């Protein structure tokens, strides 16, 4: 037994040695190295290296709740009519990627905004007209609720070039101290552009930018509505297929009228130039822009009786060029309180309302607007009018000035106050000629009566107006990047001269219904008198809770 036991133990020991020798010959598989996220301090706080690359990325964003009370005068069927309160929830995501290269930093920045709003103002008509807002379709939500989906930023910067969707280089103040753009001034936060910026000296830079013209267009005056062709009526003299754009008649003594599609086409980019200076005391900028204004061909040529003239050709009004200039300065005021600053800005333009920002409160991409639903008067908002006698584009003229001041009462408490004033004017001759064509042709191209009619002076169409906007806010930041605030705004729209029919007390009545004027008061058929006004105003109160991260 001892012999057998010895043999078994010896065999087991031998097998153990052999197995150990074979295991020693097998390759050892090492664990994959863990690639930790590394902090990237090259481009500032919050950046980290994307694993496996030399690109630094910063992820940030925003969450916001906002409520608004807006004075409203009308409980009609118009969108927002009768609504006094509105609410909005917004989410924002920012992605900022940067890579150091031999040509400098290569940067790509993307910002997505997603929001849902209801009620007046927050269910923005401007966003619907621009194609970034999608309205509700229900009985109670139609035109009063909106989902906003916007690629607010998506641009690349490299070696002085900026390409993509970014803020316009024309803009300066751009409502930085306001909850929502209210004061008069240019603010195209999102546009498509290709620009080059050169830096020189100490703090100086110069930029030349080609920008998307569609986002700066305000309609040429016509009789259409949003989504339809705006039609303006042109009177031409007689001739065998060769009409001269002067008031004239055909062989039967009838005026010849051409129906024009005045929707503008994209033909040339807007060109923007800016000269900027940045220093410890603040910054200053001078910018200028030019953009083409055009119309399409005549849709039809007809006689006074409305009969189409076969084979007739009417010349298209030639293109014109709107332009604007702007100057602004930002002053840091640490001697008052840490973080205090002051903005001052002014602009002037011809055929360029969205560059001067005269329609910042009223809204863009529409031919007319009011301060709020049911206010006493509205104003025309167009870049140009086709004069039906001369056949030329008559450009509107506008200018605005604005100021905004930010003050810190304490590190957790701050306020901003802002105010602006602006004016817009239209050609007197082209306005009278439009009324004259209405009378001669019998076509209702607008509510503008004949200049010889009693109600001509009481129509609000293409009247010169001015605006005053003022506001103030108080914001509490109990912890970093959390804002809880309230803001109040006041707006006033007034005629430069004269009076118009009060659309709050006599809605639906225009100058065309006036048959007589007695002691300066418009009278309609049957002897009824119409109330008049020369100004209207409104106010808003907003509150916001916002967290940036």
C-alpha positions as CSV (number, residue, x, y, z in Angstrom):
1,X,0.0,0.0,0.0
2,X,2.8,2.3,0.8
3,X,4.3,1.8,-2.7
4,X,0.9,2.5,-4.4
5,X,0.4,5.6,-2.2
6,X,3.9,6.9,-3.1
7,X,3.3,6.4,-6.8
8,X,0.0,8.3,-6.7
9,X,1.4,11.2,-4.8
10,X,4.4,11.3,-7.2
11,X,2.1,11.3,-10.3
12,X,0.0,14.2,-8.8
13,X,3.1,16.3,-8.1
14,X,4.4,15.7,-11.6
15,X,1.2,16.7,-13.2
16,X,1.2,19.9,-11.1
17,X,4.7,20.8,-12.3
18,X,3.8,20.2,-15.9
19,X,0.6,22.2,-15.7
20,X,2.6,25.1,-14.1
21,X,5.2,25.0,-16.8
22,X,2.5,25.1,-19.5
23,X,0.7,28.0,-17.8
24,X,4.0,29.9,-17.7
25,X,4.3,29.6,-21.5
26,X,0.8,31.2,-22.2
27,X,0.6,34.9,-23.1
28,X,-0.7,37.2,-20.4
29,X,-3.7,39.4,-21.5
30,X,-3.4,42.9,-20.0
31,X,-6.5,44.9,-19.1
32,X,-7.4,47.7,-21.5
33,X,-6.2,51.1,-20.2
34,X,-9.0,53.3,-18.8
35,X,-9.1,56.6,-20.7
36,X,-10.2,59.2,-18.2
37,X,-11.8,62.5,-19.3
38,X,-9.1,65.2,-18.9
39,X,-9.7,68.8,-18.1
40,X,-8.8,71.2,-20.9
41,X,-7.6,74.6,-19.5
42,X,-6.4,76.0,-22.8
43,X,-9.8,77.6,-23.7
44,X,-11.1,78.5,-20.3
45,X,-13.3,76.9,-17.6
46,X,-15.6,74.0,-18.3
47,X,-13.8,72.5,-21.3
48,X,-12.6,68.9,-21.4
49,X,-10.8,66.8,-24.0
50,X,-13.0,64.5,-26.1
51,X,-11.4,61.1,-25.4
52,X,-9.0,60.0,-28.1
53,X,-8.8,63.5,-29.7
54,X,-7.0,66.8,-29.2
55,X,-10.4,68.7,-29.4
56,X,-11.7,70.4,-26.3
57,X,-15.5,70.5,-25.7
58,X,-17.7,72.5,-23.4
59,X,-21.3,71.5,-22.8
60,X,-23.7,74.1,-21.4
61,X,-27.3,75.1,-21.5
62,X,-30.3,76.9,-20.0
63,X,-33.7,76.1,-18.5
64,X,-36.3,78.9,-18.3
65,X,-39.8,79.6,-17.2
66,X,-41.4,82.9,-18.1
67,X,-44.8,84.5,-17.6
68,X,-46.1,87.7,-19.2
69,X,-49.1,90.0,-18.6
70,X,-49.9,92.1,-21.6
71,X,-52.6,94.8,-21.8
72,X,-55.2,93.8,-24.4
73,X,-58.1,95.7,-25.8
74,X,-60.0,93.3,-27.9
75,X,-61.8,89.9,-27.4
76,X,-62.2,89.2,-31.1
77,X,-61.3,86.3,-33.3
78,X,-57.7,87.5,-34.0
79,X,-54.9,85.4,-32.7
80,X,-54.3,86.4,-29.1
81,X,-57.4,88.7,-29.0
82,X,-58.5,89.0,-25.4
83,X,-55.6,87.0,-23.9
84,X,-53.9,88.9,-21.0
85,X,-51.4,86.3,-19.8
86,X,-48.9,84.0,-21.5
87,X,-46.4,81.4,-20.4
88,X,-43.3,79.9,-21.8
89,X,-40.9,77.0,-21.0
90,X,-37.5,77.0,-22.8
91,X,-34.6,74.6,-23.0
92,X,-31.2,75.4,-24.5
93,X,-28.2,73.3,-25.3
94,X,-24.8,74.7,-26.2
95,X,-21.9,72.7,-27.7
96,X,-18.6,74.5,-28.0
97,X,-15.7,72.5,-29.6
98,X,-12.2,74.0,-30.0
99,X,-9.0,72.7,-31.4
100,X,-5.6,74.4,-31.3
101,X,-4.0,74.5,-34.8
102,X,-1.0,76.1,-36.5
103,X,-3.5,78.7,-37.9
104,X,-5.0,79.5,-34.5
105,X,-8.1,78.0,-32.8
106,X,-10.5,76.0,-34.9
107,X,-13.9,76.5,-33.3
108,X,-17.4,75.0,-33.9
109,X,-20.3,76.2,-31.9
110,X,-23.9,74.9,-31.9
111,X,-26.9,76.1,-30.0
112,X,-30.4,74.5,-30.0
113,X,-33.4,76.3,-28.5
114,X,-36.6,74.4,-27.9
115,X,-39.6,76.3,-26.4
116,X,-43.3,76.1,-25.9
117,X,-45.3,79.2,-25.3
118,X,-49.0,80.3,-25.0
119,X,-50.8,83.5,-24.9
120,X,-50.0,87.0,-26.2
121,X,-46.4,87.9,-27.1
122,X,-44.9,84.5,-26.0
123,X,-46.9,82.8,-28.9
124,X,-44.8,85.0,-31.2
125,X,-46.2,85.8,-34.6
126,X,-42.8,86.8,-35.8
127,X,-41.5,83.3,-35.1
128,X,-44.4,81.8,-37.1
129,X,-43.7,84.1,-40.0
130,X,-40.0,83.3,-39.9
131,X,-40.6,79.6,-39.9
132,X,-39.2,78.7,-36.5
133,X,-42.5,78.5,-34.7
134,X,-45.3,76.0,-35.2
135,X,-48.8,77.1,-33.9
136,X,-51.4,75.0,-32.3
137,X,-54.5,74.0,-34.4
138,X,-57.1,73.5,-31.7
139,X,-60.2,75.6,-31.1
140,X,-58.7,77.3,-28.2
141,X,-55.0,77.0,-29.1
142,X,-55.1,78.2,-32.7
143,X,-52.7,81.1,-33.1
144,X,-52.4,81.2,-29.3
145,X,-49.9,78.5,-28.6
146,X,-46.6,77.8,-30.3
147,X,-43.7,75.3,-30.3
148,X,-40.4,76.9,-31.2
149,X,-37.6,74.8,-32.7
150,X,-34.6,76.9,-33.6
151,X,-31.0,76.2,-34.5
152,X,-30.0,79.4,-33.0
153,X,-26.3,79.0,-33.7
154,X,-24.3,76.6,-35.9
155,X,-21.0,78.2,-37.1
156,X,-17.4,77.5,-37.7
157,X,-14.6,79.9,-36.9
158,X,-11.1,79.5,-38.3
159,X,-8.3,81.8,-39.3
160,X,-10.5,84.9,-39.1
161,X,-13.4,83.3,-41.0
162,X,-16.9,82.7,-39.6
163,X,-19.3,80.5,-41.6
164,X,-22.7,79.3,-40.6
165,X,-25.6,80.5,-38.5
166,X,-24.6,83.2,-36.1
167,X,-25.5,86.7,-34.9
168,X,-25.3,89.4,-37.5
169,X,-22.1,91.4,-37.5
170,X,-24.2,94.6,-38.0
171,X,-25.7,94.2,-34.4
172,X,-24.1,95.7,-31.3
173,X,-26.4,96.1,-28.2
174,X,-28.9,93.5,-29.4
175,X,-31.1,93.8,-26.4
176,X,-28.5,92.2,-24.1
177,X,-30.1,93.7,-20.9
178,X,-33.8,92.8,-21.7
179,X,-35.8,89.7,-21.0
180,X,-37.3,89.8,-24.6
181,X,-36.3,92.3,-27.3
182,X,-38.4,95.3,-26.6
183,X,-36.4,98.5,-27.2
184,X,-36.0,99.7,-30.8
185,X,-32.8,98.4,-32.4
186,X,-31.4,95.7,-34.6
187,X,-31.2,92.2,-33.2
188,X,-30.9,89.3,-35.6
189,X,-29.6,86.7,-33.2
190,X,-29.7,84.0,-35.9
191,X,-28.8,84.5,-39.5
192,X,-26.8,82.6,-42.1
193,X,-23.5,84.3,-43.0
194,X,-20.0,84.0,-44.3
195,X,-17.6,86.6,-42.8
196,X,-14.0,87.5,-42.4
197,X,-12.6,89.4,-39.4
198,X,-9.2,91.0,-39.3
199,X,-7.6,92.1,-36.0
200,X,-5.0,94.8,-35.9
201,X,-3.5,97.3,-33.4
202,X,-4.6,97.1,-29.8
203,X,-8.2,95.9,-29.7
204,X,-9.3,96.9,-33.2
205,X,-11.1,94.6,-35.6
206,X,-12.8,94.9,-38.9
207,X,-15.3,92.6,-40.4
208,X,-16.8,92.1,-43.9
209,X,-19.8,89.8,-43.9
210,X,-22.2,88.3,-46.6
211,X,-25.5,87.6,-44.8
212,X,-28.8,86.0,-45.6
213,X,-31.0,88.7,-47.1
214,X,-34.3,86.9,-46.4
215,X,-34.1,87.5,-42.6
216,X,-33.7,91.2,-43.1
217,X,-36.6,91.7,-45.5
218,X,-39.7,93.7,-44.6
219,X,-42.4,93.6,-47.3
220,X,-42.8,95.9,-50.2
221,X,-46.2,97.5,-49.8
222,X,-49.1,95.6,-51.3
223,X,-52.6,94.3,-50.6
224,X,-51.8,90.7,-49.9
225,X,-51.5,88.8,-46.6
226,X,-48.9,86.5,-45.1
227,X,-48.4,83.5,-47.3
228,X,-50.0,85.1,-50.3
229,X,-48.6,87.3,-53.1
230,X,-48.6,91.0,-52.2
231,X,-50.2,92.7,-55.2
232,X,-49.6,96.4,-56.0
233,X,-51.3,98.1,-58.9
234,X,-49.4,100.1,-61.5
235,X,-50.8,102.5,-64.1
236,X,-49.0,102.7,-67.5
237,X,-49.5,104.8,-70.6
238,X,-50.7,103.2,-73.9
239,X,-48.4,101.8,-76.5
240,X,-47.9,98.7,-78.6
241,X,-46.4,96.5,-76.0
242,X,-44.2,99.3,-74.8
243,X,-45.8,100.9,-71.7
244,X,-44.2,104.0,-70.1
245,X,-44.6,104.2,-66.3
246,X,-46.5,107.4,-66.3
247,X,-50.2,108.0,-65.8
248,X,-51.8,107.4,-69.1
249,X,-54.7,105.8,-71.0
250,X,-55.3,103.4,-73.9
251,X,-57.0,104.1,-77.2
252,X,-60.4,104.2,-75.5
253,X,-59.2,106.7,-72.9
254,X,-59.0,104.1,-70.2
255,X,-56.1,103.8,-67.7
256,X,-54.0,100.8,-68.2
257,X,-53.2,98.9,-65.0
258,X,-50.6,96.3,-64.3
259,X,-51.0,93.9,-61.4
260,X,-47.6,93.3,-59.8
261,X,-46.3,90.5,-57.6
262,X,-44.2,92.4,-55.1
263,X,-42.9,89.4,-53.1
264,X,-39.2,89.9,-53.1
265,X,-36.8,87.3,-54.4
266,X,-33.4,86.3,-53.1
267,X,-30.9,87.6,-55.7
268,X,-28.0,89.1,-53.8
269,X,-26.7,88.6,-50.2
270,X,-26.8,91.5,-47.8
271,X,-23.3,93.0,-47.4
272,X,-22.3,94.1,-43.9
273,X,-19.2,95.9,-42.7
274,X,-18.2,96.6,-39.1
275,X,-15.3,98.4,-37.4
276,X,-15.0,97.5,-33.7
277,X,-12.7,98.5,-30.8
278,X,-12.5,96.6,-27.5
279,X,-10.6,97.7,-24.4
280,X,-10.8,97.6,-20.6
281,X,-13.1,100.5,-20.5
282,X,-15.6,98.9,-22.8
283,X,-16.2,98.7,-26.6
284,X,-17.4,100.7,-29.6
285,X,-18.6,99.7,-33.0
286,X,-19.6,101.4,-36.3
287,X,-21.4,99.2,-38.8
288,X,-23.1,99.6,-42.2
289,X,-25.3,97.3,-44.4
290,X,-26.8,97.3,-47.9
291,X,-29.5,95.0,-49.3
292,X,-31.4,94.7,-52.5
293,X,-35.1,95.5,-52.7
294,X,-36.9,94.0,-55.8
295,X,-40.3,93.0,-57.2
296,X,-41.4,90.3,-59.7
297,X,-43.0,90.7,-63.1
298,X,-46.5,92.0,-63.8
299,X,-49.0,89.2,-63.2
300,X,-51.5,90.8,-65.6
301,X,-52.1,93.9,-67.6
302,X,-55.7,95.1,-67.8
303,X,-57.8,98.1,-68.7
304,X,-59.8,100.3,-66.4
305,X,-62.8,98.0,-66.9
306,X,-60.7,95.1,-65.6
307,X,-60.4,93.3,-69.0
308,X,-57.1,91.6,-69.6
309,X,-55.0,93.1,-72.5
310,X,-53.7,90.1,-74.5
311,X,-50.0,90.3,-75.4
312,X,-49.4,93.5,-73.4
313,X,-46.1,93.8,-71.7
314,X,-45.4,96.0,-68.7
315,X,-41.9,96.9,-67.5
316,X,-41.0,95.6,-64.1
317,X,-39.9,98.3,-61.6
318,X,-36.1,98.4,-61.3
319,X,-34.4,97.1,-58.2
320,X,-33.3,99.5,-55.5
321,X,-30.9,99.2,-52.6
322,X,-31.8,99.7,-49.0
323,X,-29.0,100.7,-46.6
324,X,-28.4,101.4,-42.9
325,X,-25.6,102.7,-40.7
326,X,-25.3,102.2,-36.9
327,X,-23.0,103.3,-34.1
328,X,-22.8,102.1,-30.6
329,X,-20.7,102.2,-27.5
330,X,-20.5,100.1,-24.3
331,X,-19.0,101.6,-21.2
332,X,-17.9,99.6,-18.2
333,X,-18.6,101.5,-15.0
334,X,-16.9,99.7,-12.1
335,X,-16.4,103.0,-10.2
336,X,-20.2,103.0,-9.6
337,X,-20.5,99.3,-8.8
338,X,-18.7,96.1,-9.9
339,X,-20.4,94.9,-13.1
340,X,-22.2,98.1,-14.0
341,X,-22.3,99.0,-17.7
342,X,-24.0,101.4,-20.1
343,X,-25.0,100.9,-23.7
344,X,-25.7,103.8,-26.2
345,X,-26.7,103.1,-29.8
346,X,-28.2,104.9,-32.8
347,X,-29.0,103.9,-36.3
348,X,-30.5,105.4,-39.6
349,X,-31.6,103.6,-42.7
350,X,-33.6,103.9,-45.9
351,X,-35.5,100.8,-47.0
352,X,-34.1,98.9,-44.0
353,X,-36.5,98.7,-41.1
354,X,-35.1,95.5,-39.7
355,X,-31.6,97.1,-39.6
356,X,-32.7,100.2,-37.7
357,X,-35.0,97.9,-35.6
358,X,-38.0,100.2,-35.7
359,X,-40.2,97.1,-35.8
360,X,-38.5,95.3,-32.8
361,X,-41.6,95.6,-30.6
362,X,-44.2,95.4,-33.4
363,X,-42.8,92.4,-35.1
364,X,-41.1,91.5,-38.4
365,X,-42.1,90.0,-41.7
366,X,-45.4,91.7,-41.8
367,X,-46.6,94.8,-43.7
368,X,-48.4,96.4,-40.7
369,X,-48.8,95.8,-37.0
370,X,-50.2,97.2,-33.7
371,X,-48.7,97.4,-30.2
372,X,-51.3,94.9,-28.9
373,X,-54.6,93.4,-30.1
374,X,-57.3,96.0,-30.3
375,X,-55.2,99.1,-29.8
376,X,-56.4,102.4,-31.3
377,X,-54.1,102.5,-34.3
378,X,-51.5,100.6,-36.1
379,X,-48.6,101.4,-38.5
380,X,-47.3,100.3,-41.8
381,X,-44.0,98.4,-41.7
382,X,-42.6,98.2,-45.2
383,X,-39.2,98.8,-46.7
384,X,-40.6,100.3,-49.9
385,X,-43.7,101.4,-51.9
386,X,-44.0,101.0,-55.7
387,X,-45.2,104.5,-56.9
388,X,-47.9,103.6,-59.4
389,X,-47.3,106.8,-61.4
390,X,-43.5,106.8,-61.6
391,X,-43.1,103.0,-61.5
392,X,-40.2,103.3,-59.1
393,X,-39.5,102.0,-55.6
394,X,-40.0,104.7,-53.0
395,X,-37.9,103.7,-49.9
396,X,-39.1,104.2,-46.4
397,X,-36.8,106.1,-44.0
398,X,-36.4,105.2,-40.3
399,X,-34.1,105.9,-37.4
400,X,-33.8,104.8,-33.8
401,X,-31.8,105.6,-30.7
402,X,-31.5,103.5,-27.6
403,X,-29.8,103.4,-24.2
404,X,-29.6,100.7,-21.5
405,X,-27.9,100.7,-18.1
406,X,-27.1,97.7,-15.8
407,X,-26.6,98.4,-12.1
408,X,-25.6,95.9,-9.3
409,X,-27.2,96.9,-6.0
410,X,-25.4,94.0,-4.4
411,X,-23.7,90.9,-5.8
412,X,-27.1,89.1,-5.6
413,X,-29.3,92.0,-6.8
414,X,-29.2,93.9,-10.1
415,X,-31.4,96.0,-12.3
416,X,-31.5,97.2,-15.8
417,X,-33.3,100.3,-17.2
418,X,-33.6,100.9,-20.9
419,X,-35.4,103.3,-23.3
420,X,-35.5,104.0,-27.0
421,X,-37.2,106.4,-29.5
422,X,-37.6,105.9,-33.3
423,X,-39.4,107.3,-36.3
424,X,-40.5,106.0,-39.7
425,X,-41.6,108.0,-42.7
426,X,-43.0,107.3,-46.2
427,X,-43.1,109.2,-49.4
428,X,-46.0,111.6,-49.6
429,X,-46.3,111.5,-53.4
430,X,-46.3,107.7,-53.6
431,X,-49.0,107.5,-50.9
432,X,-51.2,110.0,-52.8
433,X,-50.6,108.2,-56.1
434,X,-51.6,104.8,-54.6
435,X,-54.9,106.4,-53.5
436,X,-55.3,107.9,-56.9
437,X,-54.9,104.5,-58.6
438,X,-57.5,103.0,-56.2
439,X,-60.0,105.7,-57.3
440,X,-59.3,105.4,-61.1
441,X,-59.1,101.6,-61.2
442,X,-61.8,100.7,-58.8
443,X,-59.6,98.0,-57.4
444,X,-59.3,97.7,-53.6
445,X,-55.5,97.6,-53.5
446,X,-55.6,98.7,-49.9
447,X,-57.9,100.6,-47.5
448,X,-56.2,103.8,-48.7
449,X,-58.9,106.1,-50.3
450,X,-58.3,108.6,-53.0
451,X,-56.3,111.7,-52.0
452,X,-59.4,113.7,-53.0
453,X,-61.7,111.7,-50.7
454,X,-62.9,112.9,-47.3
455,X,-61.3,110.0,-45.5
456,X,-57.9,110.1,-47.0
457,X,-56.4,112.1,-44.1
458,X,-57.9,109.6,-41.6
459,X,-56.3,106.4,-43.0
460,X,-53.5,104.8,-41.1
461,X,-51.9,103.3,-44.2
462,X,-48.4,104.6,-44.9
463,X,-48.6,107.3,-42.2
464,X,-45.5,108.6,-40.6
465,X,-45.2,107.4,-37.0
466,X,-42.9,107.4,-33.9
467,X,-42.4,105.0,-31.0
468,X,-41.3,105.4,-27.4
469,X,-40.2,102.2,-25.5
470,X,-39.1,102.2,-21.9
471,X,-38.6,99.4,-19.3
472,X,-36.9,98.3,-16.1
473,X,-36.1,95.1,-14.3
474,X,-35.1,93.7,-10.9
475,X,-33.2,90.4,-10.8
476,X,-32.3,88.3,-7.7
477,X,-29.5,85.7,-8.0
478,X,-29.5,83.8,-4.7
479,X,-26.9,81.4,-6.1
480,X,-24.6,81.5,-9.1
481,X,-26.3,81.1,-12.5
482,X,-29.8,81.2,-11.1
483,X,-31.9,84.3,-11.9
484,X,-35.4,85.2,-10.5
485,X,-36.6,88.5,-11.9
486,X,-39.4,90.8,-12.9
487,X,-39.5,93.3,-15.8
488,X,-42.0,96.0,-16.8
489,X,-42.2,97.6,-20.2
490,X,-44.1,100.6,-21.6
491,X,-44.6,101.3,-25.3
492,X,-46.3,104.2,-27.1
493,X,-47.0,104.5,-30.9
494,X,-48.1,107.9,-32.3
495,X,-48.6,109.7,-35.6
496,X,-46.1,112.4,-36.5
497,X,-49.1,114.6,-37.5
498,X,-52.8,114.4,-38.0
499,X,-55.4,111.9,-36.7
500,X,-56.8,108.5,-37.8
501,X,-60.0,106.6,-37.1
502,X,-59.9,105.0,-33.6
503,X,-59.8,101.2,-34.3
504,X,-60.6,100.4,-30.7
505,X,-63.9,102.3,-30.6
506,X,-64.7,101.8,-34.3
507,X,-63.1,98.5,-35.4
508,X,-63.3,97.8,-39.1
509,X,-63.9,101.3,-40.2
510,X,-61.3,103.0,-42.4
511,X,-60.9,106.2,-44.4
512,X,-62.8,104.6,-47.3
513,X,-66.1,104.7,-45.4
514,X,-65.8,108.4,-44.6
515,X,-68.1,110.6,-46.8
516,X,-67.6,114.0,-45.2
517,X,-65.6,115.8,-42.5
518,X,-67.4,118.2,-40.2
519,X,-65.3,120.3,-37.8
520,X,-62.4,117.9,-38.3
521,X,-64.5,114.9,-37.4
522,X,-65.0,112.1,-40.0
523,X,-68.7,111.3,-40.9
524,X,-70.0,108.1,-42.5
525,X,-73.1,107.6,-44.6
526,X,-76.2,108.1,-42.6
527,X,-74.6,110.9,-40.6
528,X,-72.8,108.9,-38.0
529,X,-69.5,110.3,-36.7
530,X,-66.3,108.3,-36.1
531,X,-64.0,108.7,-33.1
532,X,-60.3,109.6,-34.0
533,X,-57.0,109.3,-32.2
534,X,-53.3,110.2,-32.8
535,X,-51.6,107.8,-30.4
536,X,-51.9,104.5,-28.5
537,X,-49.9,102.8,-25.7
538,X,-49.6,99.6,-23.9
539,X,-47.6,97.9,-21.1
540,X,-46.2,94.5,-20.2
541,X,-45.1,92.8,-17.0
542,X,-42.9,89.8,-17.2
543,X,-41.4,87.5,-14.7
544,X,-38.7,84.9,-15.2
545,X,-36.9,82.0,-13.5
546,X,-33.8,81.0,-15.3
547,X,-30.9,78.5,-14.6
548,X,-27.8,78.5,-16.8
549,X,-25.3,75.7,-16.5
